[in-house]
Amino acid sequence: MLQPSVKPRMLRVLLSAFLCSMPLSLYAQGTVTLPPHTLAAPAEPALPAQPSDPPERVIKDGLTHLSFTLPAGWNLSRNDGELSTFHLDARTAPHTARLALVADIAYNPYPRSTFSGALFYLSLTPRSTAAECLAQASSKPATPAGTVLVGDTTFQRGSDAHGKICTEARDTIYTALRHGSCVRFDLAINSFCGGEASGALDLTESQLTKIQQALEAILNTVHFGSEPPSVRSRAK
């Protein structure tokens, strides 16, 4: 005969076995409450919207005599070291290259990724030759990739990428000789190495392509001269 002190423990064992043997249909009918760890995970937060400040604006540069449209949500500086360091991103630029301006994206379009920045550089190397200008986009470590029309000028296009553990910096280079000086654009994308320590996801090829397209969209608005035609028409 069982001792009275044993009965409660036996009842708990029998009750546990009974609950484990219950059909799953009872869970669906709401007869048994689901354990907390089986509840649905919260939805992923939406990507941040592109900010409207700073607003879209036309940028004019007296050093290179060109203008372009900078979209909303991008910062601008004419001083090296304020937003970035020119020669760290533009590794093939000679020491005589003068930074005219740099624009950088003011928000992170992929906050869960390893993305750390996108920059649009404009620089000028005075008293340059055609061969020297061409070499900036085609000599090692840059890789030549043909030519492209920017405004009314044909530019040599090249690329450069580097990093210690992973690819942390990508630079698309455009150079052309104008009036004895080498005009240069650098479209730089920076990231960091992901992994378990950071918890960030590596940038996908699709994300890299979209960032590159955003930089090229700025380049496509470049106009050599006092003002782009769209600005003159709005001023009338």
N, C-alpha and C positions, 0 to 999 in steps of 0.2 A: 504494500500500500504506500502511495506517494506521500512524502511529508508535505504539510501545508506550505512550507517555505519554498518548495520546488515548483508548485503549480503556476505562479505568475510567470516564471521563466519559461516554462513549457508552453504556456499560452502565447507568449511573444514569439517563440520559434514557429509554432503552428500558424499564427497569423501572418508572419513573414512569408512562409512557404505558400500560403493561400494566395497572397497578393502577387507573388511571382508567377503563379500558375494561371492568373486571370488572362483571358483572351485580349488581344490588342484592340478589339472592337469596343471594349468598354472604355478605353482611353478616348477613342474617337467620339463616343457618346457623351463624354464629359463626366462619366461616373467616377473616374479617378483623376486627381490633379496631376499634371505633368511636372516632373522634377524641374527645378530652376535651370539646370544646365542644358536642358533641351529646348529652351525658348529660342525663338528666332533672333539672330544677331541684328543690332541696329543698322539701319541703312547707311551706306557710304555718304559722307558729306559731299555736297556739290562743289565743283571746282570754283574758285573765286572768279568773279566777273572782272573783265578788264576795266580798270579805273578810268575815270574821265579827267583826272588831274595828275600831272599837267595835261592841258588840253592839246589837241592836234595843232601844229603850227608849222609855218614855213621858216626854214633856217637858211640864212645867207652867210657865206664865208668870203671875206675879202681877200684872204690869203690865196685861195685857189680859184676865186671868181666863179663860184657855182652856188646853186641853191637846191634844196630838197625838202620834202614834206616829212616831218617827224610825227608819227601817230600819237594819239593820246596814250598816257601811261608810260611815257619814256622820259628819262632825265637827260639833261645836256650839260656838258662842261667843256670849256676851252683850255682847261689846266690839267696837265698830266699829274697823276697821283691823287686827284680829287675823287674820281669815280673808279679809277683803275690805274694800272701802270702799263703804258703803251708798249714798251719793249719786252715785257713779259708775255704779252699776247701776240705781238707782231715780231716774231723772232728773227725773220729774215730782213727786217728793215735796218738799213745802215744807221750808224750812230749820228749821221748828219741829218737824218729824217726829222722833220719838225711836226709835232702834233698840231693839227688845226683844230680838231674838236673830237669828242667822243660822246656817244649816246648809249645809255644802257636801259634795259627794261626795268621798270619800277615795281614789278610784281612777279610772283612766281606762278606761271600757268599750270605747273604740275607739282603742287606742294608735297606730295607723297613720294616724289622721285629724287634722284641725285642731282637734279638741275641746280646750278648755282649762279648762272648769269648769262646774258646775251649782250654783246656790245657791237656797236657800229662805229668804226674808226675812220677818220679822214686825216691824211698826213701828206706832207710835201717834202721832197728832197731837192733843194735848189742845185743849179749847175750840174745837172745829171746828163748822161748820154743815153741814147736809146738802148744800148747794150746793158748799161748798168741798171736801167729801169726794168728791162726785161728780166734781168737776173734776180731781182727781188721776188718775183713770182715763180721762177723756174729753177733756181739753184737750190742745192740741198740745204736744209731738210725739206724745202717746199717741192711739191710735185706739179709740173705744168699740166693744165687741163684745157688748153685751147684759148680762144678769144671770145669776147662778148662785147656787145655795143652798150655803152653807158652814156646816156644823153646822145650827143652826136660824135662820140669818140670811141674808137676801138681799144679795149683794154685787154691785156694779157691776164688770164685767170689761172691761179694755182691754188694749192691747198697744203696745209701743214697740220699735223696732229702729234700730240705727245702726252706722256704721263708716266708716273713711276710704277704703279701697280696696275692701273687700268688706264684707258684713254680719258684724260681729265681736261684736255683742251683741244679744240678743233678750230682752225682758222682758214677761211676762204679768202684769198688774196686777189686783188685787182690792181694792176698798175698800167699807167700810160704816160708817155712823155708829152707834155704840153708847154710850149714856150720855153723850152730849155730846162724845165723842172719835172720831176717824176711825181705825178699825182697818184696817190695810193689809197685804196679802201681795204679795210680788214673787217670781215664779218666773223666774229668770234663767239663760240659757244663753250662755256665752261661747266664742269660738273665735278663731282667727287666720287670716290669709290664707295659703293654700297656694301651690303653684307649684314650679318646678324648684329654687329655692334651698333650700326646706325639705324637699322630698321627701314632704310629707304630702298625703294625699288630702282633698279638701273633704268635709265632713259631708254625707251623703246625706239626702234628705227622710225616708227610713225611719229613719235613725239619730236625726235631730232629733225625730221623732215619738216614738220610744221614750224619749228623755231627757225630753221634755215629759210623757209619761205617768208616768214615775217621780216627777217633781215633783208632778204632780196627785194621784198616789196618796197622797202625804204630806198634801196639802190635804184629801183626802177623809176623813182620820182626825180632823180638827179637831172638838173638842167644847167648847162654851162652858159653863163651870161648874167646879166643883172637880176632878172626875175623870170620865173617860169611863166609861160603863156597864161596859165590858169589864174595866177595872181594878178597879172595885168588886166585881165578881163573883169575880175571882181572889183578892181579899183576904179573902173570907169563908172 
